[in-house]
Amino acid sequence: MGYVQILALLMVATAAVLVVKGWDVRLVLLGAALAIAALAGDVPLVLREFLATFSNEKFVVPICTAMGFAYVLKHTGCDRHLVKLLIDPLRHFRVLLVPGVIASGFIVNIPLVSQTSTAVCLGAVVVPLMRAAGYSMATIGACLLLGASIGGELLNPGAPELLTVFKATGVPTTTMASEYIPPLLFTQLVIAACVFWALSFWWERSAKLAASIDSSPNAAEKGVTGTSVTAVVRATSPASPFLTDHGDEANAEPARINWLKAMIPFVPLVLLFATAPPFNFINIPDAWVIAPLPDGARDPAYSSRLIGLAMLVGVLAAALVTPNKARDSVKEFFAGAGYGFANVVSLIVTANCFGKAIQAAGLARSLGDLIEQVPGLIKPLAAFVPLTFAAITGSGMASTQSLYGFFHDPAVALGLDPVDIGALVSLGSAAGRTMSPVAAVVLMCSALTGTNPFTLLRRVAIPLLTGISVVVLLRL
């Protein structure tokens, strides 16, 4: 490793420190990218990558339409009916609350994609329920965090992580979501949930919950035990995009389950699977999403635009089942799309620039050389390097997009399936995001329960690291 690579590593370490100290992640990544590129003598590379990713519809269309759909679900209340459907059976089985809430968060995150919106949807129901059952706020917050962020979105063909792997391999995202991801993700989910569940008994017993509730001076924690969970979030995180301005009733638990509304979040998901192999139940003509090419071939942008179309169909379905909310549905959709660009696409743009700069400095080549010398390291590195990067940046999407390319070529050279490696990268990125002090979902769960983010991270770290370690060992 030459002096350029050593200096680049020092800059990476400096960037990590600045992020932990509270600097804006986008500013740090872009600044580090320019500094490393200048060191490598190729600043134009970063500028080109910035402009190319900024306007890349493979990310902009799926992410922005998915976030727009999440906003519409929030606006129409369909997400809350789904949450009530999942949580109601747990009210009668206190011992199953912890694994049940984790599983519910995992399921809700599949159609919603956004971890933050998943946490908010669950929080309005789960916080009062688990509090009444005697659980501490730290356990409740960690339970919400683990369920909402462990990686349920990876089962959605519209997930940006899958689009990154699709771009490099050409394997449809529906194939990844149905064949490659489930074995890894369900192993991670079961192991992490079981470890967390076992630890929760020890946490609750050692906390002496009854005595701590009576003597606690924490006003924020006492406030959550009342009727308004969202009031706590507004006080601690007033800019939260998933809390509307229509009052607490907009986030309240519905009195009765409307099954039709509860199923609306899955409309885009069902449509995407129905139009892809091996089902092919529905054929969406190319002309509906993109102009056909002169030679009759399918434009590569068809896949990403099909995801956007599926989200639009979901928006229409949500508006149809809630006619009293239909008037503002389009406005909410574009508000969500704007949030997606500002908070998700922007991270991918800057992370891509950072990845390109690292590549220009030769760090990717050094990683490839290490894998070539010790081939057995590729799978552990594919899981834990993105995990570390996501823990620093707070974004699993950005981590996968920035780092997957580092493992794709070495995997092909070793005769390994690059899609399988991509699944490991995506899973590691999701785990890292869940352990990041700057991740939006971590801050939201902290605000919902009035707990310190680092308290939540300490509780989810062991289950997540245990789960990802088991996944890697099974793949070796």
N, C-alpha and C positions, 0 to 999 in steps of 0.2 A: 504494500500500500504506500503510495507516494505522498508527498507533502500536500498536494491538492486534496486528496481524499481525507487526510487527517484534518486539514483546516475545514473542509466541508462538514466532517463529523462534529467538530467543535461548534460550527454554526447551527447544526441541527440541535445539539445539546442546548445552546443558547436560546434557540426558538422554543424548545420545550420549557425551559425555565420561565421565559416571558409569558407563555400561555398559562402556566400554573400561577403566576403572579397576577393574572387577571387581564393581560393585554388581549385586545381583540384578535381572535384566531386568524381571521382573514388578513389583517394587517401583518401579523407575524409571519404567516406562510408566504405571502407575496414578497415581503421585505427580505426574508431568508432566501427565497427563490432567486431574486435579483442579485443578492450578494453572492450566492454560490455560483450563479451563472457568470457573473463578472469575474469571479475567481477562475472559472473554467474557460473564460474568454468567449462566451456565446450568449450574451444578453438577448439578442434578437430571438433566440429559441424560446425564451420565456414569454416574450411579447407575442410571438405568433401563437403559442399555446393558449395564452390568455384570450386572445380574440377568437381563436378557433373553438374553444370550449364554451365561451360566452354565448356563441351563436349556434352551438351544436344542438340540433333538434332532438337528437337521440337522448339527451338529458332534459332539455327544456320542456319538450312536449309531455313526456310521461310524468315527470316530477310535478310540473305546475298543474297539470290536469288532475293528478292524484290528490294534491293538496287542495285544489279547488273542490273536488268531490268531498273531501274530509270536512271542509267548511260548510258545504251544503248539508251534509249529514248532521252536523252540529246545529245548523240553523233550523232544520226540519224536525230534529229530535229523534231521527231514526236510529242514531247510534245509541241513545239512551234506552230505547226499547230492546235493542240487542243485549246491552249490558244487563238490564233487568231480567231478561230471559235466562241469561247464564248464571246470574248471582242468586236469584230467588231460591233455587233448591238448596243453596248452601246455608240459608238462614237457620235451617233445622239441624245442621250437623257442624257444631263448633269445631270439632277436631279436624274437619276437612276444610276449614276456611283457608288456611295457608296454601295448600296445593290447589284448592279450587280457585282462589283468586289469581294465582300464577297462571293456571290453565286458562282462565277467562281472559286475562290480559293478552295471553298468547293468541287466542282465537280472535279477539277483537282487533288485534294489530294486523292480522292477515289482510282484511279488506281495507282498513284505514291507512296502512303503510306508515303513517306518522306516529312515532312513539309518544310524542307530547300529547297529541289529541287522545290517544288511547288512555294515557294516565289520567287526563282530566275527566274523560267519560266514566272510567272506573271509580275515580276518587269520590265523585259525588255520591256514590252508593256504598262503596267499600269502606271509606273512612268511618262513617257513623256506625256501620254494621260491625266492623271488627273492633271498634272502640267499645261498643256496647257489649261485645263478647269478652272484653277484658284484655285485649292485646295492647301493648305499648305502641306509642306513635312511631317509634323507630322501626319496629317490626312491620307495622302497617306500611310505612313509606318504602321500606326495602322490598316488601312483598309486591307492592304496586310497580316499583322500578323493575324488578326481575321479570315480572309477567309482561309488562309493556315493551321491554327493550331487549329481551333475550334473542329475538330474531324471527318472530312470527311473520313479519313482512316478506321474508325470503321465500315463503310459500306462495306469494303473489307474483304472477308473471310480469307485473308492471314494476317490480322493485328495481331501483337504479343499479343495485349491485349485480343483478342478473343481466341487465343490459350491458354492463361493462364486459362481462364474460362473453356475452353474445357477440359483441363487437369484435372481439379477438378470435373467437372460435367458430362463429356462425351457427352454433347450436341454439335452437329456439328456447326462449325463456320458459315456455310451458314445459318443455322437456326437463329443464333444470329443476323447475319447481315441483315436478311430479316424480322424478327419478333420482336426481343427484342430491338434492338438498335434504329430503325427508330422513334418510337413514342417519345422516350426521346431526341434523337439527333435533330430531326426536331423542336421540341419545343424549345430546347436550341438555335438552329440556328435562328429561327424566332424572338424570344424574344431579343436575343443579337444583332441581326442585326438591328432590329427596334429601340432599345435604342441607339445603336451606331449612326444610321442614324439621329435620332432626335438631339443627342448631337453634331453631326458634323456641323449642321446649326449654333449652338451657338458658337462652336469653330471657325468656319470660320468668322463669323460676328465679334466676339470679337478680333480676330487676326489682323483685318484691313489689309487683305492680300496685297492689291495693294501697300499700303505705305511701308509695311515690305519688299516686293520684291525689290523695288527701293533702299531702304537704307541698305539692309542686306549686311554685310561684309563677310558672310560665304561663302568661296570659294567652299567648298565641295557641298553646296546646289546649287550654281550657276552651278557647273560642271554637275550636274544631269540634268539640263534643256537642256543640249546639246544633242548630238547624242549618247554618250556612257554612258549608265547606268553601264555597267560592269567595266568601268575604276574606278568608285568610289568604287565599291566593292573590286577591286584588291588593291586599295590604303589603304583601311581600314581593309580588311580581305583577305590578299594575299593567304592564304592557303585554301580558299573556294573550296571544292571538286567538286562543280557543275559548276564551271567556267573553261572551258577547256583552253588549251594553243594554240588554233588555231586562236586566235584573236577575236575581237568583232563580226565579222560576224558569228561566231559559236553560238552567243547568240542573234543575231538580229531577228527581226520580219520578217517572210517570206512575200514576196510580194503578193502571192496568196495562198489561202487555198487549200491544197491537202486533200480531204476528206478521202482518204484511209489512209494517214499518221495520220490524226486526230483521226481516230478510233482505231489505233494500241494500244494506252495505255489501252484500255478496253478489249483487247484480253484475258489476264489471268482471269480477272474478269468474263467475259462471260463464259469461260471454266469451272471455279470453280462452278458457279451456275448451269451450264448445266449438271454437273456430280453429283449433290447432290439433295437430296429430297427438295421440292416435284416434281422437274422437271424430273431428271434422263433421260435427253435426250441422254447423252453419257455415256457409261460404259468404264472406264479405268481399264483394267485387273490389278490385284494386281502385277503380274509378271513384269509389266512395271516399277514399282516404288520400289517394295520390294519383297524379296523372300517369297512365301507363307509358312505359318506355317504347320507342319505335320498334325495337326488335322483339317485342312481346315479353321480354324478361321482367321480373319483378324488381322494382326499385328497393334497395336495402332499407330505405326509410319507412317502408310499409309497416314493419313490426312496431316501431315506436309510435307511429301515427295510429295504428290499430289500438294500441293501449289508450291513447288519447280519446279515440272514438268510444271505447268501452266506458271510460270515465264519464263522457258526456251522456251516454245512455243511462248510466247510473244517476246522474243529475236529473235527467228527465223523469226517471222512475220515482225519485224522491219527491220531485215537485208534484207529480200526479197523485201520489198517496197522501200529500199534505196540501190540499188546495189553498188553505188559508195562509200558507207560507210561500206559495209558488211565486208571488209577485217579486220577492226579493232574492229568489234563488240564484238568478244569473249574477246579480251584484255580489252575492256571497261567493259564488264560484270564482269570479275574477279577483276578489279580495284574497281568497286562498291561493290562487295562482301567483299573485304578487308576493305573498308571504313565502311561497315555495321558491320563487326565484331569488328573493332577497336573503333567505336564510338557509336554503339547501343548495341551489345551483351555485350560489356565490362561493360556498365552501368547496364544492367540487372544482370550480374554476381555479381557485387559489391552490388547492391541493394538487391539481394537475400541474400547475406551474412549478410547484415545489418538487413534484416527482420528476419532471423533465430536467430541472436543475440538478437534482441528485444524479440523474442518469448522465448528464453532461459532465459532471465532476468525476465520473467513473465508479461511483459507489455501487451502482447496479451491476457493473461488470465485476467488481470485487465480490459481490454476493453470488453472481453466477459462477465465478471461479471457485468459491468455497463449496458451492453445491456440486460442482463437477468433481472436486477432490473428495468430497464426502457426500455421495448421493443420498444417503439415508437421512440427511438433514433437511431435505427439501420440504417434507410434510410438516415437521415441527416448525420450521421457519415460516412456512406459508400460513400457519395459524398464529404464531406468536409475534412475528414482526408487525403484521397489520393490527393485531391486538394492541401492541404498544403505541403504534401511530394513532389509532383511534382514541386511545385513552388520553393522548396529548391534545388532539384536535377536537374531540367531542363528536366526531361524525364517522359513523360506520360507512356511509356512502362514499365520503371523500377518501377514506382510507383504502377501500376496495378499488376505487377508480385510480388512485394515485399509485398503488403498489402492485396490482395484479400483473401488470406488464413485466415486472421484475421476475416473476415466477413462471410466466407462460413459456418463454423460450427455453429456459432450463428444463422444464417439464417435457416439452416436445423432444429436446435433445436426449433426454433419458428414457424416452419411450413411454412416458406416463400420460395419462389422460389429462389434458389441460383443464377440462371442465371440472374434473374431480378436484384438482388443485384450486380452481376458482371457488368451488364450494367451501373449501377449507379457509381460503382468504376471506370470504364473505362471513363465515361463521366467527372467525377470529375478530374481524372488524366489529361485528355486533357485540361480542363480549367486551371488547375494549371500550366501545361507546358507553356501555352500561356501567363501566368502572371509571368514567371520566368525570372529573369535578367541573368541567365546563360544558358538558352535554346538556342540551335543553331539557331532556326528559329527567335527568338527575335533579336539576334545579326545580323543575315543576313538582316532582314527588317530594322534594324537600319543603317547598312552599305549601303543598297540600296538607302536610302533616306537621308543619312547624318544627322540623328537625334540621340538624346540621347536615349538609350534603356529605361530608366526610364520614359521618356516622352511618349513613346509608351505604356508602361505598365499602366501608369495612365489612358490612354484613353481606353484601352480594359478592365480594371478591373471592372468598374461599369457594362457595358453590360454583361460580363461573369458571374459576381456574381448575377446579376439580373436574368439571364437566368437559372442558376443552382438552384437558390432558388425557382423559379417558378416550375421547374421540380420536385424538392423534395416535394414541397407543393402538387402538383398534385398526387404524388405517396403515400402520407400519407393516 
